[in-house]
Amino acid sequence: MMLLSAEEFLLFLLDEQNGTFLPITGRTEDLVLAGAVLMDLQLANRIDTDLDELTLSNPAPVGDDVLDPTLAAIAASETTHGALHWVEQTARRGRQIRERTIDRLISRGILLEPGDDGFLSLSPEVAHARRYPATNGVAQEHVRLRVMRVLFSDEIPDPTDIVIISLLDACDVWRKLLTPEELMKARRRIETVSRLDLIGRAVATLVRMVRPTARGDRRGAGGLPLARGLPLIGSTLAVARDPRAFFVQEYLRSGPVFRVRTVGRDFVAIAGQDANLFVSRAERMHLHTSDTWDPLCAEFGASRFVLNMNGKDHVRMRRETKEGVSRQLIESQIPKVVEVIRRHVAGMPLHTPLAGLPPMLRLAGETASAIVAGASTGEYVADVRRVLKEAVTRGILHLPRLPRTPRLRRAVRRAAELSDTWLRRHQLQQRGRESNAIDNILELHRADPTFLPECDLPLTALLPLFAGLETVGSIAASMLYVVLKNPALRERAQAEADALFAGGSPDAAKVRELDVLHRIMLEALRMYTPVPGVQRKVTTSFDFAGHRIPAGEHLFFAFFVTHDLPEHFPDPYRFDIDRYLPEREEHKKPGVFTPFGAGVHHCSGRGLAEVQMPLLVATLLHEVEMELVPPTYELKSERWILFPSFLPDKRFRFAIRRRRH
């Protein structure tokens, strides 16, 4: 079976170096994919079209789940419409068409399954041979080779190439692919080929109608529902009292987009499944990380680091350093991680109430640094946390620098001292030592000091701690609370932990078999999401949920709202690990489970954290017997007015009753 036009269109747009698609506005992409469906129906002799009407030639299904829904709609229509009408109607399924198309390319061995970084890539066979896997004994040539040959030769294009060229011209991607000289040479050929297809012309007409103007709308996002609040202070108290409940309630009251006014800032909140999917699909086209991390960069004397990079530089930095924070890295060092945990647990006193969060943060920091730096965080964890929290706070308020208080100056100095220690130890190449994240960072600096200059190294070296410390520590603490609070669940988790260590220190295969602890982690990530939203600035205006969001607007994406909606997670405020059983898999619906964020800025250490968290809790359960202090304690969150982050509060405590091993 030959590839569909939608499949070849997406393959043409794939940026093989960066693992993402060339940016196209969401509405434009939906229209172009709709045109691809209609063009394939025409090639399959199911429809026919002229300048005025699109008519049904053969109602028999094609046997294709991308094409047949549109064919059925045309067959069921009592009125004859033109191509414009059916492009618009089919575009409503644009997201579904895109998702199914990518899944098919993966299943056919043309694309590889995305890894932890979420980036797409051609399979090695296709990447090197520039041909797709053979069907019916024929291997089809890669679409880019065919299209470029048509544009720069007198070769007569076949119908499928006419389709692709028409679609590409409709969304105006040539400027991203060709130099001005090449485009000037190919322009007449592009226009000639594009005119050969009437559906392509209909798509181009609709795209021109929805394409934003260069000036944009500078009046602000007018007409948006306003979140409830008080005079002068707006929603400040509601956000401070319970930020999670505030955003969920406003989503249910106002819909997926609304304006929030608080003391010191005014922003647009976007939430829900469609918002999460929008970020996944269109972040690179419309959004910028803004100046959130500028105060932190200024404090360390850095020009930038990955969290405030955008576009190709951000993608490159993530790809160059992903091995140092990968699932594969921690799986190769599980015995080391277990030894670090055991050593610290052995130093915890018996029968003494311990604050629940600090030990988990310490263990998160020690295990992470052992993996990514081959070193220890020692007593630096509190300093790194203070710097990170203050940086996020000042960034959200758009203040240029961190406050010069003695405590913070000391924290910044000590965080820089930790980073400098790691970098100096890794400057000397040690034979026989496995490389880690710090090695990867230094290697990138040596290979391209223009891209990663020396002044950026200290802050970049701390990124693995910034990215994972709070998430792993807070979720591990929440997991510990859950198993100590629920005797039946604790018994199951305990048995699984003991089985993990049966026969000695576990390996990667045994950790992958964890079921109960893995599902406890997933439910903790859903209910106690530690960093449930991000701030962005709009760089290119876009339409969302019937509203125009103009360039220059500040946005807050409340990813976690879907976690609390009963249509996605029935009885959402009940801790239920059975949600993740194969027969339910409530988290698998696209855009509803986003504990690590969404889009190109999602957490790059997700794979590492998903191994680290259950392994940490399993080792604790195996080593010691614990109890809540007091047993009646109910988990609450610390309040952080400027960001709806969930961290177990200071009243969460536990005590070790005895050592089991």
C-alpha positions, 0 to 999 in steps of 0.5 A: 500500500502506497503512503497517504498524502497526509503521511508524505506531507508530514514526512516532508515537514520532518526536520531530521536534525531536530526531531520535530516538524517544521512549524505551521500554525495549527489551523493551517495544518488542519486545513492542509491535512484535510486537503490531503484526505480529499486529494487521496479520495480523488486519487482513489476515484471516490470523489470528483471535483470542479470549480464549483462542486465536489461530487461522489463517484463511488461510495464504497469505503476505501478501508482506511480509517483516515479517509473513510470518515470523510467519504462517509460524510460526503455520501451522507450529505443531502446537499452537494457542496464545493471543495471549500466546504469539505476541506473545512468540515474535514479540518475539524478532524485535523488533530485526529488525522495527524495522530493516526498518521504518525502512528501509522508511520511508526507501525510501518517502520518509517518513523521510530517510536519517540523516546523520552525526549518526545522527538521523532526520527526516521528509521535507520533504513529510511534515513540512509536509503531514502526509500520507504519499506517496500510494499508489493515489491516496490520501495517508494522514494522519499518524498523530499527527493521526489519533490525537489527533483520535480521543482528543479528539473523538467520531469513530469510530476505524477499525481501524488507529487502534484498533491504534495507540492500543492499542499506545501505551497498552501502552507508556505513552507518553501521559505523555510527550506530553500534559499532566496535564490533557490526559491526564485528559481523554483517559484514558477515551477511551484505555481505551475504544478500547484494550479493542476489540483483544484482541491489544493487551490481550495486549501490555499484559499482557506489558508489565506483566510485564516493566516494572521496579519504581520501586524497582529492584534495589539489590543490584548486578548479582549473579550476573555472571561475574567476569573472571579476576584476582589476589587484591587487585588483580583484573584490573589487570595483565591490563588494563594488559598488553593491554587489548584482548586482555583484553576480547576474551578475557573476552567469549569466556570469560564472554559479553557481560556480566561484572564486572571488578575492578581497583585503584581501581574495580569495573565491569560490562563489556558487549561484543559485537554485541548490546551495541553495538545496545543502546547504539544503541537504548536509551542515552537510556532507561537510561544516563547519562554519569555524572561522567566529565567533571566534573573537566574542567568544574570546571577550566574553570569550566564548568557542563557541556558536550556530552560530559556532557549527556544527554537533550534538552539533549545532542541539541539541542547536537549539532544546533545545532553539527553544521554546524561539524564536518560532512562538508560543511564540510571538503568545502567547504574541501579546498584550504585543508586541502591547503595547511595539510598542504603547508606543514607537510610542507615544514618536515619535515627530510630523512633525519632519523628522525621520531617517527611520532605527533607529526607526525600529531597536529600535522597533525590539529590544524592541519587541524581548527582551520583548518576549525572555527576558521579559525585555528591550534593552533600549539604548543598541541596537546600541552597540549590532549592532556595536559588531555584525557588527564588529564580522562578518567583522573580521570573514570574514577576518579571524582575531583572535580578534576584534579591540581594539578601544574605541568605540568598547570596550565600545560597547562590555562592554555594550552588555555584561552588557545587557546580564548579566542583563538579566541573573541575573534577570532570575536566580531567578525562578519567579512563574507564569511567562511564560518561555522565551529564557533566561529561556531555556538557563539557564535551559540547563546550569543547566541540562548539564553544560558540554554542555553549560558551564557558560562562554558561557552564556553571549554570548548565551543570546544575540543570539536572538538579534543577530539573529533577530535585523538586519533582523526584523529592516531592513525588517520592515523599507523596508516594511514601505518605500514601503507602504509610497511610493505606495498610492494604496498599502498603502490604502490596508495595512492601511485598513487591519491594522485597521481591525486587531485592530477592537474590541481591541488588536489583537490575534494570529488568527487575525494576521494569517489572515493578507494577504496584509501585509504578502505578502508585507513582503515576497516581501520585504524579496525577494527584500531587503534580509538583510543577503543574504549569508553565509561563509562556509569552506569545510571539505569534498570535493564534486562535484558541477556543474561539478567542484571539490570543495576540502576540505579546500576551503572557500565558499560564498553561495549567497542565494539571487541570485535566488531572482533576476532571472526572471526564478523564479520571472518574472520581478524580480526588480518590487515590486509585492506582487501578486507573493505570491497569490495562483495562482502564489506562485512563492516562493514555488519552492524548493531552490528559496526563501531563505531570512532566509538562508538554511541548518541546520544553517538557521535562527532559529527565522524565525517563530517569525520574520514572525509574528513580522514584519507585526505586527510591521508595522500594529501597526504603520499604525494603530497608526499614519499617516506618509509620506516620507521625501521627497516624491520623495526619492528612497530606497537605501542600505548602502554600506558594502564592506565585506558583501552584506547586504541590510540596508536602507541608512541614507537618508530614512526618514519619518515624522508623520503627525498626531496620528490616535488613 
